[in-house]
Amino acid sequence: MQVQPKVEQRVNPFDCKHFINGQYMASKSGKTFDNINPATQEVLGRVCEGGKEEIDLAVAAARRALNGPWKKMSTHDRISVIRRIGDIILERKEELARLESLDTGKPYWLASTIDIPRSAYNFHFFADYLRGIGTEAYQTDDIALNYSIRRPVGVVGLITPWNLPLLLLTWKLAPCLAAGNTAVIKPAELTPMTATVLAEICREAGVPDGVVNIVHGFGPDSAGSALTEHPDVDAISFTGETVTGKIIMRAAAQSLKKLSYELGGKNPNIIFADADLDEVVETTLKSSFINQGEVCLCGSRVYVERPVYEAFLEKFVARTKELVVGDPFDPNTKVGALIGEEHYQRVTGYIQLAKEEGGQILTGGRRPEGLDKGYYLEPTIIVGLNRNCRVVREEIFGPVVTVLPFDSEEEVIAQANDTHYGLSASIWTNDLRRAHRVAGQIEAGIVWVNTWFLRDLRTPFGGMKQSGIGREGGIHSFEFFTELTNVCIKL
């Protein structure tokens, strides 16, 4: 990690309003709620609480904008606007990283080196990708010529999570705009600040009024449900919990909306005895504890081949104990605060459950000494559990991992696949044949070999089973955000 000077974390009250038809506005009801800094438990500002009325206004604005200047804009000009959004994000990187750290409790260095640059790159990537995208054409003997026309799907609802607020919002918004759609965004209520600023950035970049709209608020019986149930919303892209995904699916069924889901994960990290343990440990520290373990791709189930099980644990525990937990704006901090009190209680509840299930806490499992405020938790390594324990089977979404030994390839594949989830997996081995053999049998949307979180945005990303529906990335994003019409010409 590159050491940076400590950044002042205090911020003037940052109130978040809705952004509808190119203007910031308060809720018609006047309702607001507090935005809490998870690292200090202080109030960062007030957030307007939207509902059906604000969603109706936003959807109507987005529907009008579909047939306005945005539709008439040339592909070249649309590419220029989308690239400009990325440029402005980079120009405001320090500001956005600071807001993201305040909102989430994650280390500032992480936000400034990963979240914000990747957010900008999402716009740059999809703008460039749009230049080369094509469709199909087939000649049926001498009888007919068939070709496809790609058109926007329409008004799209984007519902985004709190763990990577700007990064995952831009991962959806960039291809949504590149495909010519308009959007109504419902950010996570716990992390509203960077989405609020992004609206201003879009306007500055030249996005016409009504193309990008943001409504803050809650999910059930509020802005979230109003968006998913709205008959004039053509598609929903959602990243979040599996339970919420099921609720959205039921609501969307009434109008048969298109759905794209990236949901939960309980991802296996499989370590064979021939792997380089030092390399494995360093990457496993990241895949277990980066962003406080609040990453859907984290390798929370660690399986280690028995001959190196003890050696791995010794190295892994020692390095975990070195991780600094604390102030997100201290450049030495590696693990910040969990997102809020409810989530903190949920994660610590799983640690207590692990003890009841017979698990042994090798390190962590408690609040760090000297941190009286904020939702901090030491990185936690648990052993002694079996595959049927809830802590091994259920998504915890915090800095908590279980480590289990295995004896054979067949055994670990069976254990890795013994889950309702299927988002990602990591395999560590220097045996080329084994790497291909095992990777091909893991039931997950993405499998990394000798690495983790290495992404090429052209490749398909998403989960199977209860980890998601559909794929994002490259052409796969455009397949969701567009509709194809086949034109058949008789010759």
C-alpha positions in Angstrom: 0.0 0.0 0.0 1.3 3.5 -0.9 1.4 5.6 2.3 -0.6 8.8 2.0 -0.8 11.7 4.4 -3.7 11.5 6.8 -6.9 13.1 5.4 -9.2 15.3 7.5 -12.3 13.3 7.9 -14.7 15.9 9.1 -17.2 17.2 6.6 -19.8 20.0 6.7 -23.3 18.7 6.9 -23.9 17.0 3.6 -27.7 16.8 2.9 -28.8 14.6 0.1 -31.7 15.5 -2.1 -33.4 13.7 -4.9 -32.3 14.5 -8.4 -35.3 14.5 -10.8 -35.4 15.9 -14.4 -32.1 17.7 -13.9 -32.9 19.3 -10.6 -32.3 18.6 -7.0 -35.5 18.6 -4.9 -36.8 17.7 -1.5 -39.4 15.1 -0.8 -43.0 16.2 -1.3 -43.7 14.9 2.3 -40.8 16.8 3.8 -39.5 13.6 5.3 -35.8 13.1 5.9 -33.6 10.7 7.8 -30.1 10.8 9.3 -27.0 9.6 7.4 -24.7 8.2 10.0 -20.9 7.9 9.8 -20.2 4.2 10.8 -16.7 5.0 12.0 -17.7 7.7 14.5 -21.5 7.3 14.8 -21.9 11.0 14.0 -24.5 12.4 11.8 -23.1 13.4 8.4 -26.3 15.1 7.2 -30.0 14.6 6.3 -31.3 12.5 3.5 -34.6 13.2 1.8 -36.9 10.2 2.1 -38.7 9.5 -1.1 -41.6 7.3 -1.9 -44.2 6.6 -4.6 -44.7 10.3 -5.4 -41.0 10.9 -6.1 -40.6 7.6 -8.0 -43.6 8.6 -10.2 -42.0 12.0 -11.0 -38.6 10.3 -11.7 -40.1 7.6 -14.0 -42.2 10.2 -15.9 -39.1 12.4 -16.4 -37.1 9.3 -17.6 -39.9 8.3 -20.0 -40.1 11.8 -21.5 -36.3 11.9 -21.9 -36.3 8.6 -23.9 -37.7 10.5 -26.8 -35.9 13.8 -26.3 -32.4 15.0 -27.1 -30.9 11.8 -25.7 -32.5 9.7 -28.4 -31.5 12.1 -31.1 -27.9 12.3 -30.0 -25.4 10.6 -32.3 -23.4 7.6 -31.1 -20.3 9.7 -31.3 -21.7 12.5 -29.1 -23.1 10.0 -26.6 -19.7 8.4 -26.3 -18.2 11.8 -25.7 -20.7 12.5 -22.9 -20.1 9.2 -21.2 -16.4 9.5 -21.4 -16.7 13.0 -19.9 -18.5 11.6 -16.9 -15.5 9.4 -16.2 -13.1 12.3 -16.7 -15.0 14.4 -14.1 -15.0 11.6 -11.6 -11.2 11.5 -11.8 -11.0 15.3 -11.5 -13.0 15.0 -8.3 -11.3 11.8 -7.0 -10.2 13.1 -3.6 -13.6 14.6 -2.9 -15.5 11.4 -3.9 -13.1 9.1 -2.0 -13.5 11.2 1.1 -17.3 11.1 0.9 -17.2 7.3 0.1 -15.0 6.7 3.1 -17.3 8.8 5.4 -20.4 7.0 4.2 -19.1 3.4 4.3 -16.4 3.4 7.0 -13.9 1.9 4.5 -10.3 3.1 4.5 -9.8 6.3 2.5 -6.8 4.8 0.6 -9.0 2.0 -0.6 -11.7 4.3 -1.9 -9.1 6.6 -3.6 -7.2 3.7 -5.2 -10.0 1.3 -6.1 -13.5 2.6 -5.8 -13.2 6.0 -7.5 -10.7 5.1 -10.3 -12.8 2.0 -11.1 -15.9 4.1 -11.2 -14.3 6.4 -13.8 -13.0 3.4 -15.8 -16.5 1.9 -16.0 -17.6 4.9 -18.0 -14.5 5.0 -20.1 -14.7 1.2 -20.8 -18.4 1.2 -21.9 -18.0 4.3 -24.0 -15.1 2.7 -25.8 -16.9 -0.6 -26.1 -19.9 1.1 -27.7 -17.7 2.0 -30.7 -17.2 -1.6 -31.8 -20.5 -3.2 -30.8 -22.4 -4.9 -33.7 -25.4 -7.2 -34.4 -26.1 -10.3 -36.4 -26.9 -10.7 -40.1 -27.8 -14.0 -41.9 -28.7 -14.7 -45.5 -31.2 -17.5 -45.9 -30.1 -19.0 -49.3 -31.5 -16.7 -52.0 -34.8 -16.3 -50.2 -34.2 -13.7 -47.5 -31.8 -11.5 -45.6 -32.1 -11.2 -41.8 -30.4 -8.5 -39.7 -30.9 -7.3 -36.2 -31.4 -3.8 -34.8 -30.4 -3.0 -31.3 -32.5 -0.5 -29.4 -32.6 0.7 -25.7 -34.8 -1.3 -23.4 -36.3 1.9 -22.1 -36.6 3.2 -18.5 -34.3 1.2 -16.2 -34.4 1.1 -12.4 -31.0 0.7 -10.9 -30.9 -0.4 -7.2 -27.5 -0.4 -5.7 -25.8 -1.6 -2.5 -23.9 0.1 0.3 -20.6 -1.8 0.2 -19.2 -0.3 -3.0 -21.7 2.5 -3.6 -20.2 4.4 -6.5 -18.3 1.6 -8.1 -21.3 -0.7 -8.4 -23.6 2.2 -9.4 -21.4 3.2 -12.2 -21.0 -0.5 -13.2 -24.7 -0.3 -14.0 -25.2 3.3 -15.1 -22.4 3.3 -17.7 -23.7 0.5 -19.9 -27.3 1.7 -19.3 -26.5 5.1 -20.7 -24.2 3.7 -23.4 -27.1 1.7 -24.7 -29.3 4.8 -24.9 -31.6 4.1 -21.9 -32.7 6.5 -19.2 -32.4 5.6 -15.5 -34.1 5.9 -12.1 -31.6 5.1 -9.4 -32.4 4.1 -5.9 -29.1 4.1 -3.9 -28.7 2.2 -0.7 -30.1 4.4 2.1 -27.0 3.9 4.2 -24.6 5.4 1.5 -26.3 8.2 -0.4 -23.6 10.8 -0.8 -21.5 9.8 -3.9 -24.7 9.0 -5.8 -25.9 12.5 -5.1 -22.7 14.0 -6.4 -22.7 11.7 -9.5 -26.0 13.3 -10.6 -24.3 16.7 -10.6 -21.3 15.2 -12.6 -23.7 13.7 -15.2 -25.3 17.1 -15.7 -21.9 18.8 -16.0 -20.9 16.2 -18.6 -23.8 17.0 -20.8 -26.4 14.3 -19.9 -29.8 15.8 -20.8 -32.4 16.5 -18.1 -34.4 13.4 -17.2 -31.9 10.8 -18.4 -30.5 10.2 -14.9 -32.7 10.5 -11.9 -32.1 9.6 -8.3 -34.6 9.0 -5.6 -33.3 8.3 -2.0 -35.3 6.3 0.5 -35.9 2.8 1.8 -36.9 -0.5 0.2 -40.1 -2.2 1.4 -43.2 0.0 1.2 -41.1 3.0 0.1 -39.0 4.1 -2.9 -37.6 0.7 -3.6 -40.9 -1.1 -3.9 -42.5 1.8 -5.8 -39.7 1.5 -8.4 -39.8 -2.2 -8.8 -43.7 -2.2 -9.1 -43.9 0.7 -11.4 -45.6 -0.2 -14.7 -43.6 2.3 -16.8 -40.2 0.8 -15.7 -39.0 -1.6 -18.3 -36.1 -3.3 -16.5 -34.5 -3.6 -13.0 -30.8 -4.1 -12.3 -30.2 -5.0 -8.7 -27.2 -5.8 -6.6 -27.8 -6.8 -3.0 -29.1 -9.5 -0.7 -30.7 -12.6 -2.1 -33.8 -12.2 0.1 -34.4 -8.7 -1.3 -33.9 -10.1 -4.8 -36.7 -12.5 -4.3 -39.0 -9.7 -3.2 -38.1 -7.6 -6.2 -38.8 -10.6 -8.5 -42.3 -11.0 -7.1 -43.0 -7.3 -7.6 -41.5 -7.2 -11.2 -43.6 -10.3 -12.2 -46.7 -8.1 -12.4 -45.4 -6.3 -15.5 -42.8 -8.9 -16.7 -39.9 -6.5 -16.3 -36.4 -7.7 -17.4 -34.3 -8.5 -14.4 -30.5 -8.6 -13.8 -29.4 -9.7 -10.4 -26.0 -9.9 -8.6 -26.8 -11.3 -5.2 -25.1 -12.9 -2.3 -22.2 -15.2 -2.1 -20.5 -17.7 0.2 -17.4 -18.2 -1.9 -14.9 -21.0 -1.6 -11.1 -20.4 -1.5 -9.5 -23.7 -2.4 -5.8 -24.1 -1.5 -3.9 -27.2 -2.7 -0.6 -28.3 -1.1 1.5 -27.5 -4.2 0.6 -23.8 -4.1 3.0 -21.0 -3.0 1.8 -20.5 0.6 3.3 -17.0 0.9 1.5 -15.8 -2.2 -1.6 -17.6 -1.1 -1.6 -15.9 2.3 -1.1 -12.4 1.0 -4.0 -12.7 -1.4 -6.2 -14.5 1.1 -5.8 -11.6 3.4 -7.3 -9.4 0.7 -10.0 -11.8 -0.3 -11.0 -12.3 3.3 -10.8 -8.9 4.9 -10.5 -6.1 2.3 -13.4 -3.6 2.6 -14.1 -5.2 6.1 -15.1 -8.4 4.3 -18.1 -6.5 2.9 -17.6 -7.7 -0.7 -19.9 -10.2 -2.3 -16.8 -11.9 -3.9 -14.9 -12.4 -0.6 -13.5 -15.9 -0.1 -15.3 -16.6 3.2 -14.9 -20.4 3.1 -11.2 -21.3 3.0 -10.4 -25.0 2.3 -6.8 -26.1 2.7 -5.3 -29.4 1.7 -4.4 -31.2 4.9 -0.6 -31.5 4.3 -0.3 -27.7 4.5 -3.2 -26.9 6.7 -1.2 -26.1 9.8 1.5 -24.2 8.0 -1.2 -22.1 6.2 -3.0 -21.3 9.4 0.2 -20.3 11.2 1.1 -17.8 8.4 -2.5 -16.7 7.9 -3.2 -16.0 11.6 0.2 -14.2 12.1 -0.4 -11.9 9.1 -4.1 -11.3 10.1 -3.0 -10.1 13.5 -0.8 -7.4 11.9 -3.8 -5.8 10.1 -4.5 -2.4 11.6 -8.2 -1.8 12.4 -9.3 1.8 13.0 -9.7 5.3 11.6 -10.5 5.1 7.9 -8.5 8.2 7.3 -5.3 6.9 8.9 -3.1 5.7 6.1 -2.0 2.7 8.2 -5.5 1.4 8.6 -6.2 -1.8 6.6 -9.7 -2.6 8.1 -12.3 0.2 8.7 -15.7 0.1 10.3 -18.7 -2.1 9.4 -21.5 -0.2 7.8 -23.8 0.2 10.8 -25.2 -1.0 14.0 -27.7 -3.5 12.6 -25.1 -5.1 10.4 -22.5 -5.1 13.2 -24.9 -7.0 15.5 -25.6 -9.5 12.7 -21.9 -10.2 12.1 -21.0 -10.5 15.7 -24.0 -12.7 16.2 -22.5 -15.2 13.7 -19.2 -15.2 15.7 -21.2 -16.1 18.8 -23.0 -18.8 16.8 -19.7 -20.2 15.7 -18.7 -20.7 19.3 -22.0 -22.5 20.0 -21.5 -24.7 17.0 -18.1 -25.8 18.4 -15.8 -23.4 16.5 -12.5 -22.1 17.8 -11.6 -18.4 17.2 -7.9 -18.3 16.3 -7.8 -14.5 16.2 -10.3 -11.6 16.2 -13.9 -11.9 17.0 -14.1 -8.7 19.1 -14.0 -5.0 19.1 -10.4 -3.6 19.0 -9.2 -2.1 22.2 -9.3 1.7 22.4 -12.1 2.1 19.8 -15.2 3.0 21.9 -17.2 4.5 19.0 -17.8 3.1 15.5 -18.7 -0.3 14.3 -15.3 -1.9 14.4 -14.5 -5.6 14.5 -11.2 -7.4 14.4 -10.6 -9.7 11.4 -11.7 -13.1 12.6 -10.5 -16.6 11.7 -12.6 -19.6 12.8 -11.7 -23.3 12.7 -13.2 -26.5 14.1 -16.5 -26.3 12.2 -18.0 -28.7 9.7 -19.8 -28.2 6.4 -23.2 -28.3 8.0 -22.7 -25.5 10.4 -24.6 -22.3 9.7 -21.5 -20.2 9.9 -20.0 -22.2 7.1 -23.2 -22.2 5.0 -24.7 -18.7 5.4 -23.4 -15.4 4.1 -21.9 -13.2 6.9 -20.6 -10.3 4.8 -18.0 -9.2 7.3 -14.3 -9.8 8.2 -15.0 -13.4 9.3 -13.7 -16.6 7.6 -13.9 -20.3 8.3 -10.9 -22.5 7.5 -11.5 -26.2 6.9 -9.0 -29.0 5.9 -9.6 -31.4 3.0 -8.0 -34.6 1.8 -8.9 -35.0 -1.9 -9.9 -33.1 -5.0 -13.3 -34.8 -5.1 -14.0 -34.0 -1.5 -13.2 -30.3 -1.8 -15.2 -29.9 -5.0 -18.2 -31.5 -3.3 -17.8 -29.1 -0.3 -17.3 -26.1 -2.5 -20.5 -26.8 -4.4 -22.5 -27.7 -1.3 -24.2 -24.3 -1.1 -27.2 -22.3 -2.4 -24.8 -19.7 -3.7 -22.7 -19.7 -6.8 -21.0 -16.4 -7.3 -17.2 -16.9 -7.3 -14.4 -19.1 -6.3 -10.6 -19.1 -6.1 -8.3 -22.1 -6.7 -4.6 -22.2 -5.7 -2.4 -24.8 -7.4 0.6 -24.9 -9.6 -0.7 -28.1 -11.3 -2.0 -26.9 -14.7 -4.2 -29.9 -15.3 -5.7 -29.8 -11.9 -6.4 -26.1 -12.2 -8.4 -26.6 -15.4 -10.0 -29.8 -14.1 -11.2 -28.3 -10.8 -12.2 -24.9 -12.3 -14.5 -26.6 -14.7 -16.4 -28.4 -11.9 -17.0 -25.5 -9.6 -20.5 -24.2 -9.7 -19.8 -20.4 -9.8 -20.1 -17.6 -12.2 -16.4 -16.7 -12.0 -13.4 -18.8 -10.9 -10.0 -17.3 -10.3 -6.9 -19.5 -10.4 -3.9 -18.3 -8.4 -5.5 -14.8 -8.0 -8.6 -13.0 -6.8 -10.6 -10.0 -7.9 -8.7 -9.7 -11.2 -11.3 -8.4 -13.7 -11.4 -7.9 -17.4 -14.6 -5.9 -18.0 -15.2 -7.6 -21.3 -15.8 -11.0 -19.6 -19.1 -12.2 -18.2 -19.7 -11.4 -14.5 -22.5 -12.8 -12.4 -23.7 -15.7 -10.3 -25.6 -18.9 -10.6 -28.0 -20.6 -8.2 -29.2 -17.9 -5.6 -26.2 -15.6 -6.4 -27.9 -14.0 -9.4 -29.6 -13.9 -12.7 -27.9 -13.0 -15.9 -24.4 -11.7 -16.6 -22.8 -8.2 -16.8 -19.7 -7.0 -18.6 -18.9 -6.3 -22.2 -21.6 -7.5 -24.6 -23.4 -9.2 -21.8 -24.3 -5.8 -20.3 -25.6 -4.6 -23.7 -27.7 -7.8 -24.0 -29.5 -6.8 -20.8 -29.7 -3.0 -21.5 -30.9 -3.4 -25.1 -33.7 -5.2 -27.0 -33.0 -6.8 -30.4 -35.4 -6.7 -33.3 -34.9 -9.0 -36.2 -35.7 -7.6 -39.7 -36.4 -10.2 -42.4 -36.3 -9.0 -46.0 -37.5 -11.3 -48.7 -35.2 -11.1 -51.7 
